[in-house]
Amino acid sequence: MEVTNKYVAIKAQVDGAPEESDFEFKTELISLTVKPGSKDIIIKNLYVSIDPYQVNRMKTLSDSQKTSEFAVGIKPGEVRSILNDVLYALKVVIDAYGVGKVVASGNQEFEKGDYVVGLISWGEYSISKGVILSKLDPMGLPFGLTAYAGLFEICKPKKGEKVFVSAASGSVGNLVGQYAKLFGCYVVGCAGSPKKVKLLKEKLGFDEAFNYKEETDLNLALQRSEFYARLTVEWSCFFLRYFPEGIDIYFDNVGAGMLEAAILNMNLKGRVAVCGVISEYTDTGKRAAPDMLNIIYKRISIQGFLAGDYMSLFPEFASMTIDHVRTGKMHVLEDVSIGLETVPSAFVGLFHGYNVGKRIVQVSED
């Protein structure tokens, strides 16, 4: 039996801020049966993750494309490749993390009817070789490993430490703040609207939160050096107000000036987990230039990371998170749109701060 598979592709390389017009929908015929001897897994996609890092894959050139199989470049006009063929550098298919249901399988580890989580595609169906694919836990929770690994493996918090999270109402930031608070840290987050600030404080339990777009008091910035005020005047006052004793841990999702200001307010042996730099993805004029003297003399550790580096932590992440969700200590924030047609608008919206929590598109019903 054959079906028409509709999927999302890019029309051309995306070297600036993405727009909905950068995308198009294509179709292909695929078989819903597996040939004898094949190890293919045919998956009906149910939910796909929408993540800002994908824009770096769509660029004409990005150093990130050479560093990981999770970040290989996407080129328009290429012959469609086998999904999850990690050795093939350029793919027209936009693969992404998601949840699906197996409709046919030649792989003995997966059977028809299994719910799976892992690399699928921005389309109605995916064909997988079983690479980066696993059965879905009955409790769900396929997303969140990035927050868990970044906080506990890279930042290694201690009870009572002071934690700052940028883009704190986003898919990763909201979980980082909740984990840190439950662990016994003092947590401050920043977001881009009063509604998001209220959510962080009243629902997610952050100690403090601020809307960086509305802060206008720059007087406190002048209490530091002329260099400090010149370099990061737009955000410096926030840190003096909310972290009078300094920052121990900064979980960075933004980059640029926010990172610079955080570095200048960090304590001795502070730790920075660089998860993303969304303010730099589409603006080549924005590049973080942290004060290296602070980094040296305060012995600050800064580490970038990818969730794929920490897949071995998934069982402990899932166990802790499921327990917290069951007991009501943690909240899962999901921003879901319905239909494959909403993928472009959902993706573009990430760069305008439209999402609250994890951005997901429901491709189809079970």
Residue, then its C-alpha position, 0 to 999 in steps of 0.5 A: m500500500e502506498v500513501t502520499n507523504k507531505y513534508v516541509a522543505i526549504k525553498a532556498q538557504v535561510d541566511g537571515a531571520p526566517e520567514e514563512s515564505d522560506f518554506e514549502f510543502k512537497t509530496e512523495l509516494i511512500s510504501l507502508t510495507v517493508k521489503p523482506g530483509s529491510k530493517d526500515i521502520i515506517i513511522k506515522n508522525l504524531y508530534v514534532s519538535i520545533d527548535p530554533y537551532q534548526v535555522n543554523r542547519m538552513k544557512t548557506l554555511s555555519d560552523s555548527q554544520k560540521t560538528s555533529e550529526f544533529a546539526v548537518g546542513i539542509k540544502p534545497g533541491e537535494v535528492r531526498s535521503i534516508l532519514n537518520d543516515v548520519l553519514y550523509a552530510l546534506k539532506v533535504v528532509i528536515d529531521a527533528y525530534g518527535v513522537g510517532k507510531v510504527v506502521a510497519s517495521g523490519n527492525q526486530e526492536f520495533e513492532k507495528g503499533d509501538y509508540v516511538v520517540g527520537l529523530i523523525s521529520w517535519g512530515e506526515y511519515s518518516i522512514s527510520k533505520g532505528v538510529i536515535l529512536s526508542k520506544l516511548d515511555p508510558m508516562g511520555l516526557p520525550f523532551g527535557l533532557t537538555a535542561y537536565a543535563g545542562l544544569f546537573e552535569i555541566c553546572k553541578p549546582k549546590k544547594g543555596e547557590k544563585v542561578f540565572v536563566s535567560a529565555a526562562s519561559g522557553s522550552v529549556g529555560n522553564l525546566v532549568g528554573q524548576y529543576a534548580k528551585l526544587f534542588g534548593c537554589y535561588v532562581v531568577g529568570c528573564a523573559g520578554s513579556p509581563k505575562k511570561v514574568k507572571l508565569l515564572k513567578e506564580k506558576l513555576g516558582f521562580d524566586e524572581a523574574f523580570n521583563y528585559k524589554e521593559e526595564t529602564d533603570l540604568n542608574l545602577a549600571l553606572q555604579r560599575s566601571e565605565f567599561y561595564a556600563r558601555l558594554t552591557v548597559e542595557w541589562s547590567c542593572f538587572f543583575l545588580r538588582y536581583f543578584p546583589e551577591g553575584i551569580d553562581i550559575y548562568f544557563d544561557n539561551v540568549g548569548a550576546g549582551m546578556l551573556e556579557a552582563a552575566i559574566l561580569n556579575m558572576n562569583l568566583k568559580g561560577r559556571v555557565a552552560v551555553c545551551g543556545v544563543i538565539s539572539e545571535y542566530t539571525d543577527t551577525g552583528k550580535r556576538a558575545a564578547p565577555d570580559m576575559l579578565n573576569i573569566i580568568y581571575k574568577r575562574i569561571s567555567i563556560q561550556g557549550f553542549l548538545a543534548g545528544d552528548y548526554m543520552s545516557l542520562f535519559p533514564e535518570f532524567a525521566s525518573m526524576t522528572i516523572d516523579h516531580v510531575r506526578t507529585g505536582k512539583m513540576h509543570v510541563l509547559e507545551d505550546v502546541s499547534i495543530g497540523l503540519e501546515t503550521v510548522p513554518s509559522a510555529f518555527v518563525g514565531l520562535f524568533h519573535g518570542y511567541n512561544v511559551g514552553k516547548r513549541i510542538v506541532q501535532v502532525s496527526e491524531d493517533 
